[in-house]
Amino acid sequence: MTIYLDLGLLLAALTAFFFTVLCYFLISRFFQAKRRRGILAGDGAAFLAAGGLFIAFTASFIEVFEFAFRLPYPAMIDLGIGLTAVFLASATAHLLAKRLSKAPTTKRVTVSR
């Protein structure tokens, strides 16, 4: 039963890692923008978002490896499981962010006469 609990906790930590990386990719244009508008116009919001994502990223990254090393395999296999899981979650988040950012947008068309 404990291996299933460890696998479930590993998947939960990996899901948190995936959503953290996905959020970073989705709001990366906000970090790079020279001009921010609305309520998030100041640098304070960017610093808060970056700090929150950094804390969530670091915590979930550590938790992935903590739960990977609880599995009943030798340390090198556990390390491989952790690295593979982190790589696949990062790659999937990157591909999903690219797909979501290429979503069709409505553009205003002006006709000159």
C-alpha positions as CSV (number, residue, x, y, z in Angstrom):
1,M,0.0,0.0,0.0
2,T,2.8,2.4,0.7
3,I,4.2,2.3,-2.8
4,Y,0.8,3.4,-4.1
5,L,0.7,6.2,-1.6
6,D,4.2,7.3,-2.6
7,L,3.3,7.1,-6.3
8,G,0.2,9.2,-5.6
9,L,2.2,11.8,-3.7
10,L,4.8,11.8,-6.5
11,L,2.0,12.5,-9.1
12,A,0.5,15.2,-6.9
13,A,3.9,17.0,-6.6
14,L,4.5,16.5,-10.3
15,T,1.1,18.0,-11.1
16,A,2.0,21.1,-8.9
17,F,5.3,21.3,-10.7
18,F,3.6,21.1,-14.1
19,F,1.1,23.9,-13.3
20,T,3.9,26.1,-11.9
21,V,6.0,25.8,-15.1
22,L,2.9,26.2,-17.2
23,C,1.9,29.4,-15.4
24,Y,5.5,30.7,-15.8
25,F,5.3,30.1,-19.6
26,L,1.9,31.7,-19.9
27,I,2.8,34.9,-18.1
28,S,6.3,35.2,-19.3
29,R,5.2,38.0,-21.7
30,F,4.0,39.9,-18.6
31,F,7.5,39.7,-17.1
32,Q,9.1,40.9,-20.3
33,A,6.7,43.7,-21.1
34,K,8.1,47.2,-21.0
35,R,4.7,48.6,-20.4
36,R,2.2,47.0,-18.1
37,R,-1.4,48.2,-17.9
38,G,-4.2,48.1,-15.5
39,I,-4.0,47.0,-11.9
40,L,-0.8,45.1,-12.6
41,A,1.0,48.2,-14.0
42,G,3.7,48.5,-11.3
43,D,6.8,46.4,-10.7
44,G,5.4,45.1,-7.4
45,A,2.9,42.8,-9.2
46,A,5.7,41.3,-11.3
47,F,7.9,40.8,-8.3
48,L,5.1,39.1,-6.4
49,A,4.2,36.9,-9.3
50,A,7.9,36.0,-9.9
51,G,8.4,35.3,-6.1
52,G,5.3,33.2,-5.8
53,L,6.2,31.1,-8.9
54,F,9.8,30.7,-7.7
55,I,8.6,29.4,-4.3
56,A,6.1,27.1,-5.9
57,F,8.6,25.9,-8.5
58,T,11.3,25.2,-5.9
59,A,8.9,23.5,-3.4
60,S,7.3,21.2,-6.1
61,F,10.7,20.4,-7.6
62,I,12.1,19.3,-4.2
63,E,8.9,17.3,-3.5
64,V,9.1,15.4,-6.8
65,F,12.5,14.1,-5.8
66,E,11.6,13.5,-2.2
67,F,8.7,11.2,-3.3
68,A,10.7,9.7,-6.1
69,F,13.4,8.6,-3.6
70,R,10.7,6.9,-1.4
71,L,10.1,4.4,-4.2
72,P,11.5,0.9,-3.5
73,Y,14.2,1.0,-6.1
74,P,18.0,1.8,-6.0
75,A,18.9,5.4,-5.7
76,M,20.0,5.8,-9.3
77,I,16.7,4.5,-10.6
78,D,14.8,6.8,-8.3
79,L,17.0,9.7,-9.6
80,G,16.2,8.7,-13.2
81,I,12.4,8.5,-12.4
82,G,12.6,12.0,-10.8
83,L,14.6,13.5,-13.7
84,T,12.4,11.9,-16.3
85,A,9.2,13.1,-14.6
86,V,10.5,16.7,-14.3
87,F,11.7,16.7,-17.9
88,L,8.4,15.4,-19.2
89,A,6.3,17.8,-17.1
90,S,8.4,20.7,-18.3
91,A,8.3,19.7,-22.0
92,T,4.5,19.2,-21.8
93,A,4.0,22.5,-20.1
94,H,6.1,24.2,-22.8
95,L,4.2,22.6,-25.6
96,L,0.8,23.4,-24.0
97,A,1.8,27.0,-23.4
98,K,2.9,27.4,-27.0
99,R,-0.4,25.9,-28.2
100,L,-2.4,28.2,-25.8
101,S,-0.5,31.3,-26.9
102,K,-1.2,30.5,-30.6
103,A,-4.9,30.4,-29.9
104,P,-6.9,32.3,-32.5
105,T,-7.5,35.9,-31.5
106,T,-10.1,38.3,-32.8
107,K,-8.4,41.2,-34.5
108,R,-10.1,44.4,-35.5
109,V,-10.2,44.8,-39.2
110,T,-10.4,48.3,-40.6
111,V,-11.5,49.0,-44.1
112,S,-10.2,52.2,-45.7
113,R,-12.2,53.8,-48.5
